[in-house]
Amino acid sequence: MGIVKTLISIVAILAVLMGLLWIGQGLGIIMWPASSFMLADRQWAYNGAILAAVGLLVFVLVRRSGGVSQ
């Protein structure tokens, strides 16, 4: 189960990073790529905040969960 826990942790971290990117793009802080439909659109900042929060929650829950060692 250690591999599954590690994979879920990696996906959760990637979700947090992607959420932060979406927040930056939605707020107009990160203007990359230049032709993205997400730039300066507040809805993407909200979507990014939700994604980052869910990713962080999953990461914390996975890391706190105790496993039965054999």
Secondary structure, 3 states (H helix, E strand, C coil): CHHHHHHHHHHHHHHHHHHHHHHHHHCCCCCCCCCCCCCCCHHHHHHHHHHHHHHHHHHHHHHHCCCCCC
